[in-house]
Amino acid sequence: MRTALLQSSGRPGSVAENLKVLDEAAGRAAAAGAALLVTSELFLTGYAIGDDIARLAEPADGDAADAIAETATRHGLAVAYGYPERDGDAVYNSVQLVSADGTRLANHRKTHLFGCFERDHFTPGDRPVTQAGLGGLTVGLMICYDVEFPENVRAHALAGTDLLLVPTAQMHPFQFVAESVVPVRAFENQMYVAYVNRVGQEGEFEFVGLSTLAGPDGVARARAGRAEELVLADADPVLLAASRENNPYLRDRRPGLYGSLV
């Protein structure tokens, strides 16, 4: 499945402008044969926007979700986008996956909040594995810091995730996560991982880009630089099946030894 990674911070503070950026990128991705477009963390509103996060937060079936469903349908590709989700008084850092026919397939709330900024503005989610079927693959969702916990990604591997989508807001000086940790996660769990970052300066944060789609062999199929960019790569189920057949990690696990982890 050809997957497009939209490395962009959009226009922080403006949902309307970010919907336009997303629509334009969806057109380019579809023209290049992509079946799926993935944005960065909190793409819909921006990340470092303070209390405006709560003001701009929407429910999973809100107006922005309707607009993105229309974009997905018009361009004929699925979209996974980061946004602040309001549910009653709680605000979650979420990612939603919408199919090419506009159906909302899955919604994931970030389980591991990073730093005081996120803990001040969001409620943590409590569901580690969120999945949906798409293009013959089992697609999983998580957000940024979530992927840095090996237990999280292993749970996805054991649940059968083929392609893990990770909208992120990775900042300096932690670029080694994009460069090293993500390909290792893909290899040790025998899956594809699409890690899609923000770029540039927002408030106190400098986002480092380096978005990547890493394969089950630990090789980056696509790697963005440090500027706004749309990169594409394929998640190949044939290669994935062959890699899983040859790699013994999941078969050689001894869960009975791991009780101390919990």
C-alpha positions as protocol buffer text, in pm:
chain_id: "A"
residue {
  index: 1
  type: MET
  ca { x: 0 y: 0 z: 0 }
}
residue {
  index: 2
  type: ARG
  ca { x: 155 y: 326 z: -110 }
}
residue {
  index: 3
  type: THR
  ca { x: 168 y: 558 z: 190 }
}
residue {
  index: 4
  type: ALA
  ca { x: 227 y: 934 z: 185 }
}
residue {
  index: 5
  type: LEU
  ca { x: 385 y: 1106 z: 485 }
}
residue {
  index: 6
  type: LEU
  ca { x: 295 y: 1475 z: 516 }
}
residue {
  index: 7
  type: GLN
  ca { x: 585 y: 1629 z: 707 }
}
residue {
  index: 8
  type: SER
  ca { x: 440 y: 1967 z: 794 }
}
residue {
  index: 9
  type: SER
  ca { x: 340 y: 2180 z: 1088 }
}
residue {
  index: 10
  type: GLY
  ca { x: 62 y: 2333 z: 882 }
}
residue {
  index: 11
  type: ARG
  ca { x: -53 y: 2671 z: 1010 }
}
residue {
  index: 12
  type: PRO
  ca { x: -59 y: 2656 z: 1391 }
}
residue {
  index: 13
  type: GLY
  ca { x: -376 y: 2802 z: 1536 }
}
residue {
  index: 14
  type: SER
  ca { x: -586 y: 2785 z: 1217 }
}
residue {
  index: 15
  type: VAL
  ca { x: -801 y: 2478 z: 1157 }
}
residue {
  index: 16
  type: ALA
  ca { x: -932 y: 2624 z: 832 }
}
residue {
  index: 17
  type: GLU
  ca { x: -583 y: 2675 z: 688 }
}
residue {
  index: 18
  type: ASN
  ca { x: -469 y: 2331 z: 799 }
}
residue {
  index: 19
  type: LEU
  ca { x: -766 y: 2174 z: 624 }
}
residue {
  index: 20
  type: LYS
  ca { x: -653 y: 2351 z: 307 }
}
residue {
  index: 21
  type: VAL
  ca { x: -295 y: 2225 z: 350 }
}
residue {
  index: 22
  type: LEU
  ca { x: -428 y: 1873 z: 402 }
}
residue {
  index: 23
  type: ASP
  ca { x: -653 y: 1892 z: 97 }
}
residue {
  index: 24
  type: GLU
  ca { x: -366 y: 2008 z: -126 }
}
residue {
  index: 25
  type: ALA
  ca { x: -139 y: 1733 z: 5 }
}
residue {
  index: 26
  type: ALA
  ca { x: -412 y: 1473 z: -46 }
}
residue {
  index: 27
  type: GLY
  ca { x: -438 y: 1577 z: -409 }
}
residue {
  index: 28
  type: ARG
  ca { x: -63 y: 1539 z: -462 }
}
residue {
  index: 29
  type: ALA
  ca { x: -53 y: 1209 z: -277 }
}
residue {
  index: 30
  type: ALA
  ca { x: -342 y: 1064 z: -475 }
}
residue {
  index: 31
  type: ALA
  ca { x: -184 y: 1175 z: -803 }
}
residue {
  index: 32
  type: ALA
  ca { x: 131 y: 984 z: -700 }
}
residue {
  index: 33
  type: GLY
  ca { x: -69 y: 668 z: -641 }
}
residue {
  index: 34
  type: ALA
  ca { x: -96 y: 681 z: -262 }
}
residue {
  index: 35
  type: ALA
  ca { x: -380 y: 496 z: -92 }
}
residue {
  index: 36
  type: LEU
  ca { x: -310 y: 653 z: 248 }
}
residue {
  index: 37
  type: LEU
  ca { x: -198 y: 995 z: 370 }
}
residue {
  index: 38
  type: VAL
  ca { x: -64 y: 1041 z: 725 }
}
residue {
  index: 39
  type: THR
  ca { x: -14 y: 1377 z: 897 }
}
residue {
  index: 40
  type: SER
  ca { x: 191 y: 1485 z: 1199 }
}
residue {
  index: 41
  type: GLU
  ca { x: 74 y: 1502 z: 1560 }
}
residue {
  index: 42
  type: LEU
  ca { x: -196 y: 1766 z: 1628 }
}
residue {
  index: 43
  type: PHE
  ca { x: -182 y: 1868 z: 1262 }
}
residue {
  index: 44
  type: LEU
  ca { x: -538 y: 1999 z: 1264 }
}
residue {
  index: 45
  type: THR
  ca { x: -465 y: 2279 z: 1513 }
}
residue {
  index: 46
  type: GLY
  ca { x: -92 y: 2300 z: 1571 }
}
residue {
  index: 47
  type: TYR
  ca { x: 102 y: 2174 z: 1871 }
}
residue {
  index: 48
  type: ALA
  ca { x: 249 y: 2465 z: 2069 }
}
residue {
  index: 49
  type: ILE
  ca { x: -64 y: 2681 z: 2082 }
}
residue {
  index: 50
  type: GLY
  ca { x: -123 y: 2680 z: 2458 }
}
residue {
  index: 51
  type: ASP
  ca { x: -481 y: 2710 z: 2580 }
}
residue {
  index: 52
  type: ASP
  ca { x: -605 y: 2734 z: 2221 }
}
residue {
  index: 53
  type: ILE
  ca { x: -577 y: 2355 z: 2217 }
}
residue {
  index: 54
  type: ALA
  ca { x: -880 y: 2329 z: 2442 }
}
residue {
  index: 55
  type: ARG
  ca { x: -1065 y: 2600 z: 2249 }
}
residue {
  index: 56
  type: LEU
  ca { x: -1008 y: 2432 z: 1912 }
}
residue {
  index: 57
  type: ALA
  ca { x: -1061 y: 2074 z: 2029 }
}
residue {
  index: 58
  type: GLU
  ca { x: -1346 y: 1890 z: 1855 }
}
residue {
  index: 59
  type: PRO
  ca { x: -1523 y: 1558 z: 1903 }
}
residue {
  index: 60
  type: ALA
  ca { x: -1420 y: 1268 z: 1682 }
}
residue {
  index: 61
  type: ASP
  ca { x: -1733 y: 1327 z: 1470 }
}
residue {
  index: 62
  type: GLY
  ca { x: -1703 y: 1707 z: 1463 }
}
residue {
  index: 63
  type: ASP
  ca { x: -1699 y: 1954 z: 1174 }
}
residue {
  index: 64
  type: ALA
  ca { x: -1331 y: 1898 z: 1096 }
}
residue {
  index: 65
  type: ALA
  ca { x: -1385 y: 1522 z: 1081 }
}
residue {
  index: 66
  type: ASP
  ca { x: -1662 y: 1580 z: 827 }
}
residue {
  index: 67
  type: ALA
  ca { x: -1435 y: 1807 z: 622 }
}
residue {
  index: 68
  type: ILE
  ca { x: -1153 y: 1552 z: 621 }
}
residue {
  index: 69
  type: ALA
  ca { x: -1394 y: 1273 z: 526 }
}
residue {
  index: 70
  type: GLU
  ca { x: -1500 y: 1485 z: 229 }
}
residue {
  index: 71
  type: THR
  ca { x: -1133 y: 1539 z: 134 }
}
residue {
  index: 72
  type: ALA
  ca { x: -1063 y: 1167 z: 157 }
}
residue {
  index: 73
  type: THR
  ca { x: -1364 y: 1083 z: -59 }
}
residue {
  index: 74
  type: ARG
  ca { x: -1291 y: 1347 z: -321 }
}
residue {
  index: 75
  type: HIS
  ca { x: -929 y: 1238 z: -364 }
}
residue {
  index: 76
  type: GLY
  ca { x: -995 y: 867 z: -319 }
}
residue {
  index: 77
  type: LEU
  ca { x: -747 y: 790 z: -41 }
}
residue {
  index: 78
  type: ALA
  ca { x: -754 y: 720 z: 332 }
}
residue {
  index: 79
  type: VAL
  ca { x: -633 y: 988 z: 575 }
}
residue {
  index: 80
  type: ALA
  ca { x: -488 y: 957 z: 927 }
}
residue {
  index: 81
  type: TYR
  ca { x: -469 y: 1295 z: 1099 }
}
residue {
  index: 82
  type: GLY
  ca { x: -364 y: 1424 z: 1439 }
}
residue {
  index: 83
  type: TYR
  ca { x: -600 y: 1651 z: 1632 }
}
residue {
  index: 84
  type: PRO
  ca { x: -711 y: 1749 z: 1984 }
}
residue {
  index: 85
  type: GLU
  ca { x: -1024 y: 1550 z: 2064 }
}
residue {
  index: 86
  type: ARG
  ca { x: -1289 y: 1681 z: 2301 }
}
residue {
  index: 87
  type: ASP
  ca { x: -1501 y: 1431 z: 2490 }
}
residue {
  index: 88
  type: GLY
  ca { x: -1706 y: 1609 z: 2754 }
}
residue {
  index: 89
  type: ASP
  ca { x: -1466 y: 1801 z: 2978 }
}
residue {
  index: 90
  type: ALA
  ca { x: -1165 y: 1593 z: 2872 }
}
residue {
  index: 91
  type: VAL
  ca { x: -929 y: 1678 z: 2587 }
}
residue {
  index: 92
  type: TYR
  ca { x: -720 y: 1401 z: 2432 }
}
residue {
  index: 93
  type: ASN
  ca { x: -422 y: 1411 z: 2195 }
}
residue {
  index: 94
  type: SER
  ca { x: -570 y: 1190 z: 1922 }
}
residue {
  index: 95
  type: VAL
  ca { x: -526 y: 1049 z: 1574 }
}
residue {
  index: 96
  type: GLN
  ca { x: -819 y: 945 z: 1358 }
}
residue {
  index: 97
  type: LEU
  ca { x: -814 y: 720 z: 1051 }
}
residue {
  index: 98
  type: VAL
  ca { x: -1072 y: 788 z: 778 }
}
residue {
  index: 99
  type: SER
  ca { x: -1118 y: 557 z: 479 }
}
residue {
  index: 100
  type: ALA
  ca { x: -1127 y: 661 z: 114 }
}
residue {
  index: 101
  type: ASP
  ca { x: -1507 y: 651 z: 125 }
}
residue {
  index: 102
  type: GLY
  ca { x: -1517 y: 886 z: 426 }
}
residue {
  index: 103
  type: THR
  ca { x: -1587 y: 624 z: 693 }
}
residue {
  index: 104
  type: ARG
  ca { x: -1424 y: 687 z: 1031 }
}
residue {
  index: 105
  type: LEU
  ca { x: -1234 y: 360 z: 1088 }
}
residue {
  index: 106
  type: ALA
  ca { x: -1045 y: 413 z: 1412 }
}
residue {
  index: 107
  type: ASN
  ca { x: -954 y: 675 z: 1670 }
}
residue {
  index: 108
  type: HIS
  ca { x: -658 y: 652 z: 1909 }
}
residue {
  index: 109
  type: ARG
  ca { x: -591 y: 866 z: 2217 }
}
residue {
  index: 110
  type: LYS
  ca { x: -224 y: 912 z: 2309 }
}
residue {
  index: 111
  type: THR
  ca { x: -147 y: 693 z: 2608 }
}
residue {
  index: 112
  type: HIS
  ca { x: 192 y: 832 z: 2713 }
}
residue {
  index: 113
  type: LEU
  ca { x: 200 y: 1211 z: 2750 }
}
residue {
  index: 114
  type: PHE
  ca { x: 539 y: 1378 z: 2714 }
}
residue {
  index: 115
  type: GLY
  ca { x: 648 y: 1660 z: 2943 }
}
residue {
  index: 116
  type: CYS
  ca { x: 462 y: 1923 z: 3141 }
}
residue {
  index: 117
  type: PHE
  ca { x: 311 y: 2083 z: 2830 }
}
residue {
  index: 118
  type: GLU
  ca { x: 116 y: 1773 z: 2732 }
}
residue {
  index: 119
  type: ARG
  ca { x: 26 y: 1673 z: 3086 }
}
residue {
  index: 120
  type: ASP
  ca { x: -114 y: 2023 z: 3144 }
}
residue {
  index: 121
  type: HIS
  ca { x: -335 y: 2016 z: 2834 }
}
residue {
  index: 122
  type: PHE
  ca { x: -441 y: 1655 z: 2778 }
}
residue {
  index: 123
  type: THR
  ca { x: -593 y: 1353 z: 2945 }
}
residue {
  index: 124
  type: PRO
  ca { x: -401 y: 1030 z: 2869 }
}
residue {
  index: 125
  type: GLY
  ca { x: -577 y: 758 z: 2676 }
}
residue {
  index: 126
  type: ASP
  ca { x: -607 y: 410 z: 2823 }
}
residue {
  index: 127
  type: ARG
  ca { x: -624 y: 186 z: 2515 }
}
residue {
  index: 128
  type: PRO
  ca { x: -279 y: 72 z: 2398 }
}
residue {
  index: 129
  type: VAL
  ca { x: -383 y: -104 z: 2075 }
}
residue {
  index: 130
  type: THR
  ca { x: -611 y: 61 z: 1819 }
}
residue {
  index: 131
  type: GLN
  ca { x: -644 y: -107 z: 1480 }
}
residue {
  index: 132
  type: ALA
  ca { x: -845 y: -109 z: 1158 }
}
residue {
  index: 133
  type: GLY
  ca { x: -835 y: -298 z: 832 }
}
residue {
  index: 134
  type: LEU
  ca { x: -721 y: -98 z: 530 }
}
residue {
  index: 135
  type: GLY
  ca { x: -608 y: -213 z: 186 }
}
residue {
  index: 136
  type: GLY
  ca { x: -562 y: -571 z: 298 }
}
residue {
  index: 137
  type: LEU
  ca { x: -340 y: -467 z: 590 }
}
residue {
  index: 138
  type: THR
  ca { x: -406 y: -438 z: 962 }
}
residue {
  index: 139
  type: VAL
  ca { x: -325 y: -76 z: 1040 }
}
residue {
  index: 140
  type: GLY
  ca { x: -242 y: 32 z: 1395 }
}
residue {
  index: 141
  type: LEU
  ca { x: -241 y: 379 z: 1548 }
}
residue {
  index: 142
  type: MET
  ca { x: -31 y: 547 z: 1814 }
}
residue {
  index: 143
  type: ILE
  ca { x: 120 y: 891 z: 1870 }
}
residue {
  index: 144
  type: CYS
  ca { x: 482 y: 1009 z: 1913 }
}
residue {
  index: 145
  type: TYR
  ca { x: 601 y: 920 z: 2266 }
}
residue {
  index: 146
  type: ASP
  ca { x: 386 y: 605 z: 2258 }
}
residue {
  index: 147
  type: VAL
  ca { x: 628 y: 440 z: 2012 }
}
residue {
  index: 148
  type: GLU
  ca { x: 923 y: 493 z: 2246 }
}
residue {
  index: 149
  type: PHE
  ca { x: 782 y: 233 z: 2486 }
}
residue {
  index: 150
  type: PRO
  ca { x: 872 y: -113 z: 2351 }
}
residue {
  index: 151
  type: GLU
  ca { x: 580 y: -272 z: 2533 }
}
residue {
  index: 152
  type: ASN
  ca { x: 338 y: -57 z: 2333 }
}
residue {
  index: 153
  type: VAL
  ca { x: 472 y: -162 z: 1995 }
}
residue {
  index: 154
  type: ARG
  ca { x: 509 y: -527 z: 2097 }
}
residue {
  index: 155
  type: ALA
  ca { x: 140 y: -526 z: 2195 }
}
residue {
  index: 156
  type: HIS
  ca { x: 64 y: -417 z: 1840 }
}
residue {
  index: 157
  type: ALA
  ca { x: 286 y: -690 z: 1697 }
}
residue {
  index: 158
  type: LEU
  ca { x: 110 y: -955 z: 1904 }
}
residue {
  index: 159
  type: ALA
  ca { x: -227 y: -818 z: 1793 }
}
residue {
  index: 160
  type: GLY
  ca { x: -126 y: -851 z: 1427 }
}
residue {
  index: 161
  type: THR
  ca { x: -54 y: -493 z: 1323 }
}
residue {
  index: 162
  type: ASP
  ca { x: 110 y: -480 z: 979 }
}
residue {
  index: 163
  type: LEU
  ca { x: 152 y: -104 z: 940 }
}
residue {
  index: 164
  type: LEU
  ca { x: 181 y: 119 z: 1246 }
}
residue {
  index: 165
  type: LEU
  ca { x: 98 y: 488 z: 1192 }
}
residue {
  index: 166
  type: VAL
  ca { x: 269 y: 727 z: 1432 }
}
residue {
  index: 167
  type: PRO
  ca { x: 192 y: 1100 z: 1392 }
}
residue {
  index: 168
  type: THR
  ca { x: 457 y: 1277 z: 1597 }
}
residue {
  index: 169
  type: ALA
  ca { x: 593 y: 1607 z: 1722 }
}
residue {
  index: 170
  type: GLN
  ca { x: 955 y: 1502 z: 1772 }
}
residue {
  index: 171
  type: MET
  ca { x: 1174 y: 1787 z: 1887 }
}
residue {
  index: 172
  type: HIS
  ca { x: 1543 y: 1868 z: 1923 }
}
residue {
  index: 173
  type: PRO
  ca { x: 1756 y: 1707 z: 2067 }
}
residue {
  index: 174
  type: PHE
  ca { x: 1571 y: 1375 z: 2035 }
}
residue {
  index: 175
  type: GLN
  ca { x: 1615 y: 1318 z: 1662 }
}
residue {
  index: 176
  type: PHE
  ca { x: 1780 y: 981 z: 1733 }
}
residue {
  index: 177
  type: VAL
  ca { x: 1427 y: 846 z: 1782 }
}
residue {
  index: 178
  type: ALA
  ca { x: 1346 y: 905 z: 1416 }
}
residue {
  index: 179
  type: GLU
  ca { x: 1691 y: 801 z: 1300 }
}
residue {
  index: 180
  type: SER
  ca { x: 1743 y: 488 z: 1512 }
}
residue {
  index: 181
  type: VAL
  ca { x: 1457 y: 388 z: 1743 }
}
residue {
  index: 182
  type: VAL
  ca { x: 1183 y: 375 z: 1480 }
}
residue {
  index: 183
  type: PRO
  ca { x: 1368 y: 142 z: 1238 }
}
residue {
  index: 184
  type: VAL
  ca { x: 1456 y: -83 z: 1533 }
}
residue {
  index: 185
  type: ARG
  ca { x: 1091 y: -93 z: 1643 }
}
residue {
  index: 186
  type: ALA
  ca { x: 993 y: -198 z: 1291 }
}
residue {
  index: 187
  type: PHE
  ca { x: 1257 y: -473 z: 1285 }
}
residue {
  index: 188
  type: GLU
  ca { x: 1207 y: -617 z: 1632 }
}
residue {
  index: 189
  type: ASN
  ca { x: 829 y: -628 z: 1587 }
}
residue {
  index: 190
  type: GLN
  ca { x: 820 y: -727 z: 1220 }
}
residue {
  index: 191
  type: MET
  ca { x: 597 y: -452 z: 1089 }
}
residue {
  index: 192
  type: TYR
  ca { x: 607 y: -130 z: 890 }
}
residue {
  index: 193
  type: VAL
  ca { x: 620 y: 190 z: 1094 }
}
residue {
  index: 194
  type: ALA
  ca { x: 520 y: 525 z: 942 }
}
residue {
  index: 195
  type: TYR
  ca { x: 656 y: 799 z: 1169 }
}
residue {
  index: 196
  type: VAL
  ca { x: 539 y: 1145 z: 1056 }
}
residue {
  index: 197
  type: ASN
  ca { x: 687 y: 1453 z: 1220 }
}
residue {
  index: 198
  type: ARG
  ca { x: 635 y: 1827 z: 1243 }
}
residue {
  index: 199
  type: VAL
  ca { x: 904 y: 2073 z: 1131 }
}
residue {
  index: 200
  type: GLY
  ca { x: 1031 y: 2415 z: 1231 }
}
residue {
  index: 201
  type: GLN
  ca { x: 997 y: 2630 z: 1542 }
}
residue {
  index: 202
  type: GLU
  ca { x: 676 y: 2649 z: 1744 }
}
residue {
  index: 203
  type: GLY
  ca { x: 705 y: 2840 z: 2068 }
}
residue {
  index: 204
  type: GLU
  ca { x: 981 y: 2677 z: 2274 }
}
residue {
  index: 205
  type: PHE
  ca { x: 991 y: 2366 z: 2054 }
}
residue {
  index: 206
  type: GLU
  ca { x: 1210 y: 2300 z: 1750 }
}
residue {
  index: 207
  type: PHE
  ca { x: 1070 y: 2009 z: 1553 }
}
residue {
  index: 208
  type: VAL
  ca { x: 1327 y: 1809 z: 1362 }
}
residue {
  index: 209
  type: GLY
  ca { x: 1139 y: 1645 z: 1073 }
}
residue {
  index: 210
  type: LEU
  ca { x: 1311 y: 1324 z: 956 }
}
residue {
  index: 211
  type: SER
  ca { x: 978 y: 1149 z: 896 }
}
residue {
  index: 212
  type: THR
  ca { x: 1026 y: 791 z: 785 }
}
residue {
  index: 213
  type: LEU
  ca { x: 852 y: 474 z: 676 }
}
residue {
  index: 214
  type: ALA
  ca { x: 1064 y: 188 z: 811 }
}
residue {
  index: 215
  type: GLY
  ca { x: 1023 y: -172 z: 700 }
}
residue {
  index: 216
  type: PRO
  ca { x: 1037 y: -503 z: 891 }
}
residue {
  index: 217
  type: ASP
  ca { x: 1400 y: -537 z: 784 }
}
residue {
  index: 218
  type: GLY
  ca { x: 1484 y: -214 z: 970 }
}
residue {
  index: 219
  type: VAL
  ca { x: 1546 y: -24 z: 646 }
}
residue {
  index: 220
  type: ALA
  ca { x: 1390 y: 318 z: 587 }
}
residue {
  index: 221
  type: ARG
  ca { x: 1183 y: 303 z: 269 }
}
residue {
  index: 222
  type: ALA
  ca { x: 1148 y: 681 z: 276 }
}
residue {
  index: 223
  type: ARG
  ca { x: 1321 y: 948 z: 480 }
}
residue {
  index: 224
  type: ALA
  ca { x: 1234 y: 1317 z: 483 }
}
residue {
  index: 225
  type: GLY
  ca { x: 1477 y: 1597 z: 560 }
}
residue {
  index: 226
  type: ARG
  ca { x: 1428 y: 1892 z: 793 }
}
residue {
  index: 227
  type: ALA
  ca { x: 1185 y: 2098 z: 581 }
}
residue {
  index: 228
  type: GLU
  ca { x: 819 y: 2061 z: 484 }
}
residue {
  index: 229
  type: GLU
  ca { x: 793 y: 1765 z: 253 }
}
residue {
  index: 230
  type: LEU
  ca { x: 559 y: 1497 z: 120 }
}
residue {
  index: 231
  type: VAL
  ca { x: 736 y: 1161 z: 92 }
}
residue {
  index: 232
  type: LEU
  ca { x: 595 y: 831 z: -31 }
}
residue {
  index: 233
  type: ALA
  ca { x: 685 y: 467 z: 18 }
}
residue {
  index: 234
  type: ASP
  ca { x: 516 y: 129 z: -9 }
}
residue {
  index: 235
  type: ALA
  ca { x: 413 y: -109 z: 267 }
}
residue {
  index: 236
  type: ASP
  ca { x: 448 y: -440 z: 82 }
}
residue {
  index: 237
  type: PRO
  ca { x: 252 y: -734 z: 232 }
}
residue {
  index: 238
  type: VAL
  ca { x: 457 y: -987 z: 32 }
}
residue {
  index: 239
  type: LEU
  ca { x: 786 y: -859 z: 175 }
}
residue {
  index: 240
  type: LEU
  ca { x: 627 y: -843 z: 520 }
}
residue {
  index: 241
  type: ALA
  ca { x: 515 y: -1207 z: 506 }
}
residue {
  index: 242
  type: ALA
  ca { x: 858 y: -1321 z: 391 }
}
residue {
  index: 243
  type: SER
  ca { x: 1032 y: -1121 z: 661 }
}
residue {
  index: 244
  type: ARG
  ca { x: 807 y: -1265 z: 931 }
}
residue {
  index: 245
  type: GLU
  ca { x: 877 y: -1615 z: 807 }
}
residue {
  index: 246
  type: ASN
  ca { x: 1252 y: -1560 z: 832 }
}
residue {
  index: 247
  type: ASN
  ca { x: 1267 y: -1358 z: 1154 }
}
residue {
  index: 248
  type: PRO
  ca { x: 1214 y: -1563 z: 1474 }
}
residue {
  index: 249
  type: TYR
  ca { x: 1166 y: -1285 z: 1730 }
}
residue {
  index: 250
  type: LEU
  ca { x: 794 y: -1329 z: 1788 }
}
residue {
  index: 251
  type: ARG
  ca { x: 810 y: -1709 z: 1769 }
}
residue {
  index: 252
  type: ASP
  ca { x: 1102 y: -1731 z: 2012 }
}
residue {
  index: 253
  type: ARG
  ca { x: 946 y: -1519 z: 2285 }
}
residue {
  index: 254
  type: ARG
  ca { x: 911 y: -1678 z: 2632 }
}
residue {
  index: 255
  type: PRO
  ca { x: 627 y: -1480 z: 2792 }
}
residue {
  index: 256
  type: GLY
  ca { x: 648 y: -1685 z: 3110 }
}
residue {
  index: 257
  type: LEU
  ca { x: 977 y: -1512 z: 3189 }
}
residue {
  index: 258
  type: TYR
  ca { x: 842 y: -1161 z: 3154 }
}
residue {
  index: 259
  type: GLY
  ca { x: 606 y: -1136 z: 3450 }
}
residue {
  index: 260
  type: SER
  ca { x: 831 y: -888 z: 3627 }
}
residue {
  index: 261
  type: LEU
  ca { x: 769 y: -635 z: 3349 }
}
residue {
  index: 262
  type: VAL
  ca { x: 421 y: -572 z: 3488 }
}
